[in-house]
Structures are given as structure tokens and as C-alpha cells.
Amino acid sequence: MAKLYAIGVGPGDPELLTRKAERLLKAVDLIMAPFSRKGDEGIALEIVREFLDPKRQQIVTRFFPMTSDPDILADAWRRAAEILADHVENGKNAAFITIGDPLLYSTFIYIKKIFGESYPELEIEIVPGISSINTASSVTGIPLAEAGQRIAVIPATSGIEAVEAAINGFETVVLLKIKSLYPEILELLRRIRPERDVVLVEKAGCKGQKIINDREFMAIHHPDYLSLMIVRSL
Ligand SMILES: C[S@@+](CC[C@H](N)C(=O)[O-])C[C@H]1O[C@@H](n2cnc3c(N)ncnc32)[C@H](O)[C@@H]1O
């Protein structure tokens, strides 16, 4: 029976794709790749392009706008789910690719919900990917947690109070989606973490990767969308 595969393609380096992801990407009939900036076909597709065969496989790019308008978002997710379900119902294997891992702040989570509600008979298999969090930890050599330590993952979009509470409550905090709240985060860190236990990682595991430890340089830097920070107690 045909399936929908949700494939995590890792942070950017095609060598960080799992063997299972590579095998399935070469085998499926349709690959759907999300993108959210017009004119940019999507980071996930760039990562896996070398494994695809456009003569044999259908490659569909879908625009998922970066908006908080629930109607626009719901419409984009539903239409994507319909295309995928249509293929699977017709006996074709389809893959939805996501950067990092498919179940960590990914559009796939919404598509999975729609499948559960509207197409419960269709099978989904999730292929985990190496997340940006693990990649940032590896490229900086900063452990995420040891012994009894606790780790919090906070999207900065949840607000500066949530960021502050996490930093005060956990030994390690990983801040994702930092771009929109960057000046406020730097100000908070100046106030409550003046030491050197903060690193900014931009494009972890990708071409153009940057690791910034220097607070003065951080202050004049304009982070890319693909940026995160690790804040860790020394
Ligand atoms: C929508 S989330 C996607 C997370 C992804 N599913 C994962 O497993 O890493 C996007 C956020 O993840 C972080 N991110 C994703 N890829 C990254 C990379 N290669 N380097 C640094 N941060 C990254 C950034 O904080 C970005 O704003």
C-alpha cells in the first residue's frame, strides 16, 4: 500500500541525511517541498536535489506564507494535504520534506493533523532528521545536557518573558526563530547573563555557517532566519 513519508532532511549538508531518507527520496513518486519566500524554491529541496530524478519523479514546491493569519495558513496546509492524499490514494508513494526533523516546528505537523482528520485510512511514516539543535551543539562542541541537567527549547516568537523564564529555569536553553526578537534577546542576555555562555549559530551544518561567541559582534550582527542561540550555564 502506498504511503506518505515525512522526511527530515537535516540541517543543510546532504551528508547529514540518513540512509533511510536517501533511499526513500530516490524511490518515491512525488516529492513535495515547502518554501516560504517567493523566488526561493526552498532550503529542503536544495538539500536533496542531488538525490532526485525529475524525469522519473514529480517534484512539487508549495508556498507556505510566513503569516499568522489562520485562514491563509489553514488553506495552504489543506491544499498541500489534498495533493499528497490524492497521490497516495492513487497508489503512489509521496514524500513531504522538511529541514531538520519533521516533528520539530515543521509545517508537516499541520499536514499530519489534516491527514488524521480527513484521511485516517492513509498511512504516514515519519523519517527523523538531524535537527538544527543537534547540529548546532555538534558544530560548537557545546553539550546540550549532562547528568541531571534540563534543557528547554523556546521559539523566540513566544515572547521575551518566556525566554527569560527559560533561561532562569534551565541549565541549557536553545532559542529558535530568534530573528524577530533579536535585539530584545541581546538586551535580556546583557542583563541576566553577562558572562560568556551564549553562542549564536547561523546556518548550522550549511554552506555559510557562522558561529558567533563574541557579544560585541553579536550586537552588530543581523541574524539570518536559519539562526539559533544556545544559552548554557557555565
Ligand atoms: C520552523 S523551525 C524548523 C526547525 C527544524 N524542523 C529542525 O528540526 O531544526 C525554523 C528555525 O529552526 C532553526 N534552524 C533551522 N535550521 C537551522 C540551521 N541550519 N542553523 C541554525 N538554525 C536553524 C532556526 O531557529 C529557524 O528559525
The ligand as an SDF file (V2000), in Angstrom:
LIG
                    3D

 27 29  0  0  0  0  0  0  0  0999 V2000
   10.4570   26.2940   11.6180 C   0  0  0  0  0  0  0  0  0  0  0  0
   11.8690   25.9230   12.6010 S   0  0  0  0  0  0  0  0  0  0  0  0
   12.3740   24.4090   11.8740 C   0  0  0  0  0  0  0  0  0  0  0  0
   13.1560   23.5260   12.8050 C   0  0  0  0  0  0  0  0  0  0  0  0
   13.5910   22.2360   12.1080 C   0  0  0  0  0  0  0  0  0  0  0  0
   12.4450   21.3650   11.8330 N   0  0  0  0  0  0  0  0  0  0  0  0
   14.6340   21.4650   12.9040 C   0  0  0  0  0  0  0  0  0  0  0  0
   14.4310   20.2770   13.1940 O   0  0  0  0  0  0  0  0  0  0  0  0
   15.6910   22.0440   13.1970 O   0  0  0  0  0  0  0  0  0  0  0  0
   12.9880   27.0720   11.9290 C   0  0  0  0  0  0  0  0  0  0  0  0
   14.0010   27.5350   12.9510 C   0  0  0  0  0  0  0  0  0  0  0  0
   14.9070   26.4640   13.2250 O   0  0  0  0  0  0  0  0  0  0  0  0
   16.2210   26.9640   13.3730 C   0  0  0  0  0  0  0  0  0  0  0  0
   17.0630   26.3910   12.3100 N   0  0  0  0  0  0  0  0  0  0  0  0
   16.6790   25.5300   11.3480 C   0  0  0  0  0  0  0  0  0  0  0  0
   17.7390   25.1490   10.6060 N   0  0  0  0  0  0  0  0  0  0  0  0
   18.8230   25.7990   11.1220 C   0  0  0  0  0  0  0  0  0  0  0  0
   20.2120   25.8050   10.8140 C   0  0  0  0  0  0  0  0  0  0  0  0
   20.6960   25.0680    9.8120 N   0  0  0  0  0  0  0  0  0  0  0  0
   21.0330   26.5830   11.5760 N   0  0  0  0  0  0  0  0  0  0  0  0
   20.5450   27.3020   12.6140 C   0  0  0  0  0  0  0  0  0  0  0  0
   19.2420   27.3220   12.9530 N   0  0  0  0  0  0  0  0  0  0  0  0
   18.3900   26.5800   12.2200 C   0  0  0  0  0  0  0  0  0  0  0  0
   16.1330   28.4980   13.2770 C   0  0  0  0  0  0  0  0  0  0  0  0
   15.9840   29.0000   14.5840 O   0  0  0  0  0  0  0  0  0  0  0  0
   14.8760   28.6830   12.4540 C   0  0  0  0  0  0  0  0  0  0  0  0
   14.3040   29.9560   12.6900 O   0  0  0  0  0  0  0  0  0  0  0  0
  1  2  1  0
  2  3  1  0
  2 10  1  0
  3  4  1  0
  4  5  1  0
  5  6  1  0
  5  7  1  0
  7  8  2  0
  7  9  1  0
 10 11  1  0
 11 12  1  0
 11 26  1  0
 12 13  1  0
 13 14  1  0
 13 24  1  0
 14 15  1  0
 14 23  1  0
 15 16  2  0
 16 17  1  0
 17 18  1  0
 17 23  2  0
 18 19  1  0
 18 20  2  0
 20 21  1  0
 21 22  2  0
 22 23  1  0
 24 25  1  0
 24 26  1  0
 26 27  1  0
M  CHG  2   2   1   9  -1
M  END
$$$$
